[in-house]
Amino acid sequence: MPKRLTALSVALLLALGVSACSSGGGGDDGAGPTRSPSPSPSAPEPVVIDRAYFAVHDHDPVGQSWPEAPVGSLRAWDAGVTWRDIERAPGVFDFSRLDAIVDTAEQHKSDVLLVLGQTPVFHAKDPKSVSFYGEGASSPPKMKAWKTYVRKVATRYAGRPVLLQVWNEANVTGFWSGTPQQMADLTKATYDVLAKVKPRPTLVSPALVTRLAAQRSWLDEFYATTVAGRPVADFIDVVSLQIYPAANGTPASSMDLLHETRKLLDRHGVAKPVWNTEINYGLTGKPVDPLPKADQVMNVVATYLLNAANGVRRVYWYGWDQQQIVNTLLVKPDLVSKTAAGKAFVTVRTWMLGNKVTSCKVDANGTYTCTLQGPKGTSTVYWNGRGSGSVKVPAGATTAQKVGKAPQPVTAGSPLSVGTVPTLVRSTG
């Protein structure tokens, strides 16, 4: 069933692009990498990739509008289920749309990560705060009202695959007008409410963007805070980062931002799992032209491989049906038919599921080599961000498969041409 974005939704997405994704940030944003990406300072040991790793956003994830791909987790943001959408009047809650999303997700063996904000104007401490979602939406809420809302959500979906996130992009003024300490207090209050719910839902930290130095400074201050004498990280299960690179950035430069951000987390002893809760490329806040098809395919495959190699436990693509403001599109304008990049999402999932990504390296010519290890042996994925390279087929290799093509037999030791579109070489033993 075709899905349509409303004018309001598009406007909000543009606001997101302007605020959270304006130019700046670190990393190599050139046409091709010049050095080997190294694991972030506190990157954990590789783990077996599961279904939930392949996560997305979708603006209308209900019924037949669910993405036509094996999605392991859906982040319910810009999907009509903010706090303001659910509590339209004081004490009056409408969970019908969220119920439908959760029901649909369960049918597709997916969990739902629900972002708990934004504040209804009647519960805002500052009802005149400038916000992307209407007056008062970015304001710190009145604590009693917040706890009531969180309790209702948590108890309603207790035992179902619903995970909760404190806030979206708290280091962007249009989403949160409070201080890092106020967000830490809100996080602790959320944790306390959930501690009384059985089974306790997973609590994901406020999402924080990392592109700009000022945004990373906010993150640094947030994770330096204490509440009731304890570090704020004690009150979360997962660290949420939104690792958009600069507008001309690449998956490699996104990982450079992760590297810089992990230094800050390490400084404060934060050792919780990290999820990349929003990622895409080319965001400037204005409509952008899509990249050439091969570059879009590379972006998708490289994103999921490099994040895994750098210890990120989930990656939420923004978004399955996103158009206009990003340069890598998973569906065509009908919002249903998969593009080459959308098909690549399915392919890289097939390659990675049940395996560990043990390393990703890049040589001086820009050719990437990512190694996957699993019960069926070792596989290697190659691509070249500059468009052309060559590698030697490893020992034990049997087939090579380029994204979008059928596997072809190969001979160990022979040269293999590598291009922008990634190729998987399967080996035995």
N, C-alpha and C positions, 0 to 999 in steps of 0.2 A: 504494500500500500504506500503510495507516495507520501512523503512528509514535507511540510512547508514551514519555514521559519517565519515568525511574525516580524513585522517592522520593529516592534519593541525589542525582540530578541536580538535582531541584527544591530540595533543601536547600542544595546548593552555590550555586545561583543566588541563593537568598535571602541567603546569606552574602555573595555578591558585591554584592548591592544594599545591604546594611547598611554594608559597609566602603567600597566604592568609590563609592557613589552616595548617601551620606547628604546631608542638606540642607546648603547652603552654596554658596560660589562666587559669581562675579560675573555680571554681565549683566542684561538686562532680561527678567524672568520673568513679566511681566504678560500680560494677555489679548491685547494687540496691541502691535506695535512703535511707537515714538515718534520714531525717527530713521532716517536712511539707514544701512544697514550699509556700512562702508568696508572695503576690502581690508586684510588683516592687514599689519603692517609689512614683512615680507619675502615677501609673496605673489608668486609668480612670474607671468609672463605666461600668459594662458590657452592651453590646448593642446586639440587635438582629443580628444574623449571617445572612449575605446575600450571594448571589452568588459569588461576587467578592472575598470573603474571601478565597475561594478555588482556589488558583492560582498556576501556574506552569511555568517552562521553557520548551522549546522544540526546537530542533535544525532545524527542518524542518516543521514548522506549516502552511503548505500551502495545500489547497485542501484536498484530502483524507489522507494526512499525519497528519492532525490535531489529537490530542490525542483522543482516543476512551473513553472519560469520560466527564462528565459535568464540564467543566472548566469555571470559572467566569472571570479570567484575565490571560493574557499571558505576561510574561516579555520577550521582544524581545532582547535577549542578546545571543551571540554565535549563531545567526540565520542568519548571512550574511547581517546585516543591520546597521553596524556601520557607522559613518560619512565617514570613509575611503572607505566603500563599496558603499556609495551613491554618493559621489563626487570624481570621479576617476581622474579628471583633473580640474584645476582651473575654477570654474564657470560652470562646466558641471555636471549635477545631473541626476542620474538614480534611480527613485523611483519604478521601476517595481516590485522588490521583496517585498519591504515594502507594496506597494499597494496590492499585492496578500495576504500578511499576514493579513492586515487589513480587506480586503474583506472576507477572511475565518473566521476571528474572529467574524465579524459582523453576519455571517451566523450561528455561534454557540452561539450567544448572549454573547460574551465575549468582554471585552475591551483589549487594548494593551498598555502596559507600555514600551515605547521606550527609551532605553538608548542612549543619544545623542553623546557621544564620540565614537571613538578615533580620534585623529587629523591626517588629511592627511599630508604627509611629506612636501608638498609645502605650507601649512598654519602653520607649526610648528615654534615657536620661537627658539626652539632648535632641528633642524632636525636630530641631531645625538644622541638624547636621547635614552637610552636603554629601550626597550619596548617589551611587549609580542606580539604586533600586528605589528611589523615592525618599522623601523627607524622613530623616531619622533612621534609615536602614543601616547606616554605618555606626550608629551610636552604641556605646555600651548599654546593655539592657538593664532594666531593674532586676536585681538578682532573684527576687522571689518569683517573678514571672518567668525568668529563664529556667529556673529549676523545675517549675511546674511543667513547662513545655518539654524539657529534656526527659522528665520522668514519664510523661504521656507517650512520647515517641518510643522510649526504651522498653516500657512495659507492653506497649501494643505489639512490638515486633520481637519480643523476647523469645529466644529459641529459633528464630528464623534468620536467614543469611543477610542480616542488616548490620553494617558497621557504621559508626558515627564519627563525624569529623567536626571539630569545634567551630571552625570558621573558614572562610575563603579569603586568601590573600590579605591577611591581617596587616601586612606591611605596605599596603596600598591604601591611601587615604579614602578613596571612594568606596572602599569596602569596610574599612575600620577606622574610625576617627579617634579611638582611644589610644592609650599608651601601651607599651609592651607589658608593664606591670598589670594594667587592667586586663589585658588578654591572658596573662598568667593566672590572675585571680579567677577569671571566667573558666579557664581550663581546669583549675583545681575544683571549682564548684561542679563542673560537669562530671569529673572523675568521682566526686563524692556521691552524686546522684546515682551514677551507674554502679557504684560499689554495692548498692542495695538491691540491684536487679539480678535475678538468677535465671539463666546464666548471664554473666556480665558481658555486655557487648564490647567488642574491640573499640578502643578510643584512639583516633588518629589526631595528631596535633593540628593546630591551625596551619593551613597551607601558607607557605611563604615563598614569594618569588625571589629569584637569585640574580637576575640579569644585571642590575645596577649596584654600584658600590654602596649607595645609601640604603638600598633594600637589604643588602647583606649586613650592614651595620645594625639595622633594626633587628634582624635575626640574631645577631650577636648579643644584643641587649636583652632580647626575649629569653634566650637560653641561659643568660647570666642571672635571671631573676630567681628569687626564692619565694615560696608561699608557705606559711606556717613553718618556716625554718628549713624547708626542703627545696631542692632544685625543681624547677617546673617540669623538667624531663621525667621526674619520678611519677608524674600523674598522666603520662601518655604511654601507649603501647607502640606507636609508630611515629616516625618523623616524616612529615609531608613537605616535599620541596616541589616547586614548579620551575623546571630548569630550562626555560626558554632562552636560547642564545640571542645575540643581537640579530637584527633583521636580516643580515646577510650570512647568518651563522649556519653551522653544520652540526650533525650529531657529535663530531669530535669536539667542537668548541663548547657544546652543551656539557660534555664531560669535563672540560676544563673548569667550568663554573661549579660543577659538582665537587671537583678537587678543592677549589678555593673554599667552598662552603663547608666541606668536611673538616678543614682545618679549624674553622670556628666551632663546630660541634665537638671536635676533639678537645679544644681549649676548655670546654665546660664539662668534659667527661660524659658526653651524650653518646651512648652506645646502643640506641634502639634501632630496629630495622628502618631503612629509608625507602620510601615510595616516591616515585616521580609522578605526581598526581595531575600534571598537565604538561603536554609537550606537542609542539608542531613547529613549523618553521616559516620565516618570512613575515612575522607579525610586525606591523608598523602602526596599526590603528586605522588603516585605510585599505580599500580593496587592492589586492595585489594579483599579478599574473601568476598562474601556475607554472612551476618548473617544467622543463622537458620531462617526458614520461620516465626515462631511465633514471634521472636524478630523483624523482619522487619515489621510485621503487627503492633506490639506494637509501634514501632517508628513512624509510620505514624499516627495512631490514637492518641497517646500521644502528638505528635507535634501539631496537630490542636486543641486539647482540652486545653493543657497547655498554648499555645500562646493566645487563646481567654480568658482564665481565668486571664491572666496577662496583658490584655488590648491591645494586638496587633490586629490591624484591618484587616490585610491581611497577608497571608503566601504563599510565592512562593516556591514550591518544586523544588529543583535543582537535576535532571530535570525529566520530564516525560519519556524521552528516554535515560537517562543517564545510562552508563554502566562503568565497569572497576574501576573507581576511587572512588566509593562510596560503602557502604555496604548494602544499602537499595534500592532495584530496583523495579520500578513500572511496567516495561515491561520485557518480555523475550528477548533473543538475536535477535529475529526477529524484535524487536523494535515496535511491534504491540500488541501481545497477553499480556494481563494483568497478572502479577504475583499475588500471594496472597496479597502482599502489595498494588499493584495497585487496586485490588478489594476492599481492605480496605479503600483506598482513596474515592471510591464511597460510601462505607458504612458509613464512619464517616461523610461525607457530608450529607447523608440522615438523620443521627441522629441529626446533629447540625443545619441544615438549618431552619431558622425561630424561633430558640430558643436563649436564653441567657445562656452562661456558667457562672453561678454565683459563683462557687468556685471549686477548686481542692485541695484536701488534701491527705497526705500520712501518714500512721501510722508507728509505730516502726517496724512492720514486712514487710514494703515495699508495702503494699496494697494501691493503689490510689482509691480515691472516687471523681469523678467529677459530679457536679450537674448541670442539664440543666432544665431551666424553659421556658415554651412556652404556646401557646393557648390551647394545648391538655393536659396540665398537667405537672408534674415533672418527669424527667427521671434521672437515675443515671448510670454512667459508672464506672466499676471497672476493675482494672488489678493489677497484682503483678509483679514488675520488677525483683524479685528474683525467680519467677516461681510458687509459691504456697502460697495461703492464703485463708481466709474464712471471710465472712461478713454475717450479718443478713439481710434478705430480708426486705426492709422498708414497713411501713404501706401503704396500698393502691396499692401496686404493683400487676400487673396482669401477666406480661410476662417477660422472660429473653431471650436475644438474644446474643449469642457469635458471633463475627465477622466470617462470612463464613457459619453460620448455621441459621436455621429457628428459629423463636421465640418459646419458650416453656412456658407453664403456670407455675406460681410459687405461693407460699402461703406466705403471710406476716408473718414475724417472724421466718420463717424457715431458716436454714443455707444454704449458697450458696458458693460453692467452686469457688475460683478466681485463674486464672492462668495468664500466660504471654499474651495470646490473650484476648483483652478486651471484656467485656460483658456489654450490655445495659439492665437495668431493667426499664421497663415502669410502671408508676403509674398514677392513675387518680386523678383529683382534685388538 
